[in-house]
Amino acid sequence: MKIIVTGTRGIPDILGGVETHCEELFPRIVRKGIDVSLIRRRSYVHDSLTEYRGVKLVDLATPKRKSLEAIIHTFKAILKAKSLHADIVHIHAIGPALVTPLARLLGMKVVFTHHGPDYDRDKWGWAAKTMLKHGERMGVMFANEVIVISEVINDLLVRKYGRRDCHLIYNGVPAPDKVADTDYLKSLGVESHSYVFAMGRFVPEKNFHQLIRAFAALKQQNYKLVLAGDTDFEDDYSKKLKSLAKENGVILTGFIKGTKLHELLTHARCFVLPSSHEGLPIALLEAMSYDLPVIVSNIPANLEVGLAFDCYFQTGNEKQLQEKLQKNLVQDFCPVHYLMDEYNWDRIAEQVVSVYENMF
C-alpha cells in the first residue's frame, strides 16, 4: 500500500498544528509496514532531508503567498502522487481538499482529514473564506473516507452535508519529556513556576493580544508571561502583537520545539489558550500531558476536551480571563493529572491504518 500525504507545509520542525499532527502520525504508520511519502512546500523547508523516521519526503516549489500556496501546492502534489503510483492520497485541511475531485478523476482513492472550519479564522477575507468553504464541500462530497478530529467537526459535517460515515479520530500528544534542568529558563530570565505560558501561531484568532492585555492588567511583579510562537507571514497583526508584547514586558521565544519547549512546559505555572477558533488544539493537549493547570476559552473545541468548569472563561472576555489568571497566581502551584488515553498517537495510528485497509 502506497500513501501520499499532502495538505501540510511539511515535516519535521515546521510551525503549525497540521504539521505537528503529520510529524507524529506518519512515522508511526510507516512502522506498521506501510509506504508513506509526504509532499512538502519547499519554501518552508530548511533541510536537505529525503526521509524522516521512515517517511519519504518529496519537496515541490510553491509560491509563498498566504491565499494561494495551499491550493497550488496541493494541485501539484496530486499530479506528483499520480506519477508516484499512489494507492491513496491523504489530504489534510479544507483548503487543500479543493482538489479532491482531481485526485478521484486520476483514479486515486482519497482520505480527507478535516482539521477544522478554517473559514472561521479572522485572518481570511471574503474570497479566501469562500474558497475554503468550497474546499470543505469538495473534500466531504468526493473523498472516499473522511476523518474528523473532533465531535464538533463531525456534527458540522452531518448538519451541512448529511455525511454520517466520518471517522472520529482525535489529535494526539506524545508522552511528556519533562526536563529537570532550567538552563533555558535562566536564559529567558524566568524561574520555575514563575511564568504563565502560551504558545501558537501569531494570528488574530489565537487572541494572544487579549492575553497580553489581561496579564498586564494584573500588574504582576512576581510573574512573567512567556509566549512561544511566531507567524508564517509577517503582517500588521503580528507586528502589532510583537509591539504590544514588548511594551508589556512579555517574553517572546520565537518558534521552538524539542528540549526548549519541553523545559518551558515542565516548569510553567499554568498554560493559557484564549483562541476564538480551534479544531482540536494540540498545544492544549501538550500542556495537559505535562500536568499543567490550564485556562482556556469556552469555544466548542476546547469544551470537547472536557476540562473542569473553572478552567474555562468566556471567549473574548478579557476581564474574566484576568480574573482566572489572578485566581491561579494567588494559589499554591498544584499539578493536575488528566486522562489522556484518547490522545495516544500509537492508538491513533492504528485507527488511521484501519481506515486505509478498509478501502480495499
C-alpha positions in Angstrom: 0.0 0.0 0.0 1.5 3.4 -1.1 0.2 6.5 0.7 1.0 10.1 -0.5 0.3 12.8 2.1 -0.4 16.4 1.2 -2.1 19.5 2.7 0.8 20.1 5.1 3.6 22.6 4.8 6.0 19.7 5.7 7.9 17.9 8.5 9.9 18.0 10.7 10.0 21.1 12.9 7.7 23.3 10.8 5.3 25.5 12.7 1.6 24.5 12.6 -1.0 22.1 14.1 -1.4 20.1 10.9 2.4 19.9 10.7 2.7 18.6 14.2 -0.1 16.1 13.6 1.7 14.7 10.5 5.1 14.6 12.2 3.7 12.4 15.0 1.3 10.3 12.9 3.1 9.2 9.8 6.3 7.8 11.2 4.1 5.5 13.3 2.2 4.4 10.3 5.4 3.6 8.5 6.4 1.3 11.4 3.3 -0.7 10.6 4.8 -1.6 7.2 3.1 1.0 5.0 4.9 3.0 2.4 4.3 6.7 3.1 5.6 9.7 1.1 4.9 13.3 2.4 5.0 16.2 -0.1 6.5 19.3 1.4 6.3 23.0 0.4 9.9 23.9 -0.5 9.6 27.5 0.8 9.2 26.2 4.3 11.9 23.6 4.2 15.3 24.4 5.9 16.9 21.0 5.5 18.1 18.6 2.8 16.3 15.5 4.2 14.8 13.0 1.8 13.4 10.9 4.6 12.2 11.4 8.2 11.8 8.5 10.5 10.9 6.3 7.6 8.6 8.8 5.9 9.9 9.7 2.4 10.0 13.4 1.8 9.2 15.0 -1.6 9.8 18.8 -2.0 7.8 20.8 -4.5 8.3 24.5 -5.3 5.3 26.7 -4.3 4.9 30.4 -4.2 4.8 31.5 -0.5 1.6 33.5 -0.7 -1.0 33.2 2.1 -4.1 32.9 -0.1 -2.7 30.8 -3.0 0.1 28.5 -1.8 -2.0 25.7 -0.3 -4.2 25.1 -3.4 -1.3 25.5 -5.9 0.9 23.1 -3.8 -1.9 20.5 -3.5 -2.7 20.6 -7.2 1.0 19.9 -8.0 1.1 17.3 -5.2 -1.9 15.4 -6.7 -0.1 15.2 -10.1 3.0 14.1 -8.3 1.1 11.4 -6.4 -0.2 10.0 -9.7 3.3 9.8 -11.1 4.4 8.0 -7.9 1.6 5.5 -8.4 -0.2 6.3 -5.1 -2.9 3.9 -3.9 -4.3 6.5 -1.5 -3.8 10.3 -1.3 -4.3 11.6 2.2 -5.3 15.3 2.1 -5.1 17.4 5.2 -7.3 20.5 5.8 -10.1 22.1 3.9 -8.1 24.4 1.7 -6.1 21.6 0.0 -9.3 19.5 -0.1 -10.5 21.7 -3.0 -8.6 19.4 -5.4 -10.1 16.1 -4.1 -12.2 15.7 -7.3 -9.0 15.8 -9.4 -7.4 13.0 -7.4 -10.5 10.9 -7.9 -10.6 11.7 -11.6 -7.0 10.5 -11.9 -8.1 7.1 -10.4 -6.7 7.5 -6.8 -8.5 6.9 -3.6 -8.7 9.8 -1.2 -8.7 10.1 2.6 -9.5 13.7 3.7 -8.8 14.8 7.3 -10.9 17.8 8.3 -8.9 19.7 10.9 -11.4 22.5 11.5 -13.5 25.1 9.6 -10.7 27.4 8.7 -13.1 29.8 7.1 -14.0 30.9 10.6 -10.4 32.3 11.1 -10.2 36.0 11.4 -7.2 36.3 9.1 -9.2 35.4 5.9 -11.0 37.8 3.6 -14.3 37.1 1.8 -12.7 35.5 -1.2 -10.5 33.2 0.8 -13.3 32.2 3.1 -15.4 31.3 0.0 -12.7 29.1 -1.4 -12.2 27.4 2.0 -15.9 26.6 2.2 -15.8 25.2 -1.3 -12.8 23.1 -0.3 -14.6 21.7 2.6 -17.5 20.8 0.3 -15.3 19.1 -2.2 -13.5 17.1 0.4 -16.6 15.9 2.2 -18.5 15.1 -1.1 -15.7 13.5 -3.1 -13.3 11.8 -0.6 -13.7 8.1 -0.2 -13.2 8.4 3.5 -13.3 11.4 5.8 -11.6 11.7 9.2 -12.6 14.4 11.7 -10.5 15.3 14.7 -13.4 16.3 17.0 -17.1 15.6 17.6 -17.8 19.3 16.9 -16.5 18.9 13.3 -18.4 15.6 12.9 -21.6 17.3 13.9 -20.9 20.1 11.5 -20.5 17.7 8.5 -23.7 15.9 9.4 -25.6 19.1 9.5 -24.1 20.8 6.4 -23.7 17.8 4.1 -25.5 14.9 5.6 -22.3 12.8 5.7 -22.7 10.4 8.5 -19.9 7.9 7.9 -16.9 10.1 9.0 -14.3 8.6 11.3 -13.8 10.4 14.6 -10.0 10.1 15.3 -8.7 12.7 17.7 -5.4 14.6 17.6 -2.8 13.1 19.8 0.0 14.1 22.1 3.3 12.2 22.7 4.3 11.2 26.2 5.8 14.2 28.1 9.5 14.7 28.1 9.9 16.5 31.4 13.2 18.4 31.8 14.7 19.0 35.3 17.2 21.5 34.0 16.4 25.2 33.9 19.2 26.5 31.8 16.8 27.8 29.1 14.6 29.4 31.7 17.6 31.2 33.1 18.5 32.5 29.6 15.0 33.9 29.4 15.2 35.5 32.8 12.5 33.4 34.5 12.4 30.7 37.2 10.4 27.5 37.6 6.6 28.2 38.2 7.2 31.9 37.9 5.6 32.4 34.5 2.4 31.9 32.6 2.9 30.1 29.3 1.1 30.2 26.0 2.1 29.1 22.5 0.8 29.1 19.0 0.9 30.9 15.7 0.6 34.7 15.8 -2.7 35.1 14.1 -5.8 37.1 15.3 -8.0 34.1 16.2 -5.4 32.9 18.8 -6.3 36.1 20.8 -2.8 36.5 22.3 -3.4 40.3 22.3 -6.2 39.7 24.7 -4.0 37.5 26.9 -1.2 40.1 27.0 -3.7 42.9 28.0 -5.3 40.7 30.7 -2.0 39.7 32.1 -0.7 43.3 32.0 -3.8 44.5 33.9 -2.7 42.3 36.9 0.4 44.5 37.3 2.3 41.4 38.5 5.8 41.8 39.8 6.4 38.2 40.7 5.3 36.5 37.4 6.1 36.9 33.7 4.1 36.0 30.6 6.1 33.8 28.2 4.7 33.4 24.6 6.2 30.9 22.2 5.5 31.0 18.5 5.7 33.3 15.5 3.9 33.8 12.2 4.4 32.4 8.7 3.6 35.8 7.1 4.6 39.0 8.9 1.5 41.2 8.7 0.0 44.2 10.6 -1.4 41.9 13.2 1.8 40.1 14.0 3.8 43.3 14.1 1.3 44.9 16.5 1.2 41.8 18.6 5.0 41.8 19.0 5.0 45.5 19.7 2.3 45.0 22.4 4.3 42.2 23.9 7.4 44.3 24.1 5.6 47.2 25.7 4.3 45.0 28.4 7.4 43.0 29.2 6.2 39.7 27.6 9.0 37.2 26.8 8.8 36.1 23.2 10.8 33.0 22.5 10.0 32.6 18.7 9.1 29.2 17.3 10.7 26.5 19.4 10.4 22.7 19.7 12.3 20.0 21.4 14.2 20.4 24.7 13.5 24.2 25.0 9.7 23.7 24.6 9.7 20.7 27.0 11.6 22.8 29.6 9.0 25.6 29.4 6.1 23.1 29.6 7.8 21.3 32.6 8.2 24.4 34.7 5.3 26.7 33.8 2.9 28.0 36.4 -0.1 27.5 34.1 -1.0 27.3 30.4 -3.4 29.7 28.6 -5.2 29.2 25.3 -7.5 32.1 24.6 -8.4 31.2 21.0 -11.7 32.0 19.2 -11.1 29.1 16.8 -9.5 25.7 17.0 -10.0 22.2 15.6 -8.7 20.1 18.5 -5.8 22.1 19.9 -2.6 20.1 20.1 -1.0 22.9 22.2 -3.6 22.3 24.9 -3.2 18.6 24.8 0.6 19.0 25.2 0.1 21.3 28.2 -2.3 18.8 29.7 0.3 16.0 29.2 2.7 18.0 31.4 0.1 18.2 34.2 -0.2 21.9 33.9 -3.2 23.9 35.2 -4.9 25.3 32.1 -7.1 28.4 31.4 -8.9 28.2 28.0 -11.7 29.9 26.1 -15.1 28.2 26.1 -15.2 27.5 22.3 -16.7 24.1 21.3 -13.3 22.5 20.5 -12.0 23.3 24.0 -15.2 22.3 25.7 -15.0 18.9 24.0 -11.7 18.2 25.9 -13.9 18.1 29.0 -11.9 20.1 31.5 -13.2 21.2 34.9 -15.7 24.2 34.7 -13.2 26.6 36.4 -10.7 26.1 33.5 -12.9 27.9 31.1 -13.6 31.6 30.5 -16.0 33.3 28.1 -14.3 33.7 24.7 -13.1 37.3 24.2 -13.9 38.3 27.8 -10.6 39.9 28.9 -11.9 40.7 32.4 -12.9 37.1 33.0 -9.5 35.9 31.7 -7.8 38.4 34.1 -9.8 37.0 37.0 -8.9 33.4 36.1 -5.2 34.4 35.9 -5.4 36.2 39.2 -7.0 33.2 40.9 -4.3 30.9 39.6 -1.4 33.1 40.7 -2.6 33.6 44.3 -2.9 29.9 44.9 -0.1 27.5 45.6 1.0 25.7 42.5 -0.6 22.3 42.1 -0.1 20.0 39.1 -3.3 18.5 37.6 -3.4 14.9 36.2 -5.6 14.5 33.1 -6.9 11.3 31.5 -5.0 11.3 28.1 -5.8 7.8 26.8 -7.9 9.1 23.9 -5.0 11.2 22.6 -2.4 8.4 22.3 -0.6 8.7 19.0 0.1 4.9 18.7 -3.6 4.2 19.1 -4.5 7.0 16.6 -2.0 5.5 14.1 -3.8 2.1 14.4 -7.2 3.8 13.7 -5.9 5.6 10.6 -4.3 2.4 9.2 -7.7 0.7 9.8 -9.3 3.4 7.6 -6.8 2.7 4.9 -7.2 -1.0 5.0 -10.9 -0.9 4.8 -10.7 1.0 1.5 -9.6 -2.2 -0.4 
